[in-house]
């Protein structure tokens, strides 16, 4: 994915995580850290998702610092 910092297992800079993301629509591929709630597993993310209220389960990579200085997560995949 363009602009994404790939996970580095030695540095721990970015991790692959399951999460619930609050977002108006699923058209973006990066999210501010304050919109992301990390979950321990895919089942927890799916249980916490509430699409009617704009909370979607996903697998994300991050956090990474953007060029603007914000902490962000990158979308790996939406969980259904």
Secondary structure as the mmCIF struct_conf table of DSSP 4:
data_model
#
loop_
_struct_conf.conf_type_id
_struct_conf.id
_struct_conf.beg_label_comp_id
_struct_conf.beg_label_asym_id
_struct_conf.beg_label_seq_id
_struct_conf.end_label_comp_id
_struct_conf.end_label_asym_id
_struct_conf.end_label_seq_id
TURN_TY1_P TURN_TY1_P1 UNK A 2 UNK A 3
HELX_LH_PP_P HELX_LH_PP_P1 UNK A 4 UNK A 7
TURN_TY1_P TURN_TY1_P2 UNK A 9 UNK A 11
BEND BEND1 UNK A 13 UNK A 14
STRN STRN1 UNK A 15 UNK A 22
BEND BEND2 UNK A 24 UNK A 25
TURN_TY1_P TURN_TY1_P3 UNK A 26 UNK A 27
BEND BEND3 UNK A 29 UNK A 29
STRN STRN2 UNK A 30 UNK A 32
HELX_RH_3T_P HELX_RH_3T_P1 UNK A 33 UNK A 35
STRN STRN3 UNK A 36 UNK A 39
BEND BEND4 UNK A 40 UNK A 41
HELX_RH_AL_P HELX_RH_AL_P1 UNK A 42 UNK A 48
STRN STRN4 UNK A 50 UNK A 50
HELX_RH_3T_P HELX_RH_3T_P2 UNK A 51 UNK A 53
TURN_TY1_P TURN_TY1_P4 UNK A 54 UNK A 54
STRN STRN5 UNK A 55 UNK A 65
TURN_TY1_P TURN_TY1_P5 UNK A 67 UNK A 68
BEND BEND5 UNK A 69 UNK A 69
STRN STRN6 UNK A 71 UNK A 78
#
